[in-house]
Amino acid sequence: MPSIQLFSDTTPTPEYDFPRPERLVTGNPQRTTWHHFTNDSGEVFMGIWASEEGAWRIEMGLTEDEYFYVISGHGQLIAETGEVREFIAGDAVIIPAGFKGTFRVIEKLTKHYVITARKG
């Protein structure tokens, strides 16, 4: 029987990365991810993510949605269509499958995230 888990129950090893050079727009922000949960089918991922200031192009897969809740900081999503959405601490954001645009961190950002990657 699966048990209820609090993020504070585990201390995942942080993973560090930087945007790929071909996607970089401004800066070269270090990003840190603490993966707290992946379901058995590998379709749901949850954790905490943080990034320094900077901007890079993103492309969500056609079966990949992300929900995130901003814990601290300030950022923007800029769609290829030109739509700009800003978010700050306390905002809940959804990036839908197929989204293409730029993720910009204006002030060091930390968020809780849930990514669903439907198979098939």
C-alpha positions, 0 to 999 in steps of 0.5 A: 500500500503506498504511503503519504509522503511529505517533501520534508520526509526525503532529502534528495540530492540536488541536480545542477544544470544550465540551459543548453547553449543553443537555447540560451537567450540571456545570462547562463543561469544555474538551475537546481532540481530536487526530485522528490517523486516519480510514479511507477509508470514514469508519467508524473514527476514532482519536486522543487526547482530553483534558478538564477536570473536569465532566460532560455527557450523552452518547448514542452512535449506534445504530451507533457504538461507542467503545473508549478507554484512559485515559492519565491522570486519573479519570472515570465513565460513569453510565448512564441505568439508574443503573449507574456505572463508574469508570475511571483511568489504565491502564483500557480502556473500551468505550461500546457503541452506543446507550448513554445517560448521563453522562460525568463527568471527576473529575480532568483526563482524557486518553485514546486513543480508537477510534470505529467508526461503521458505515454502513448 
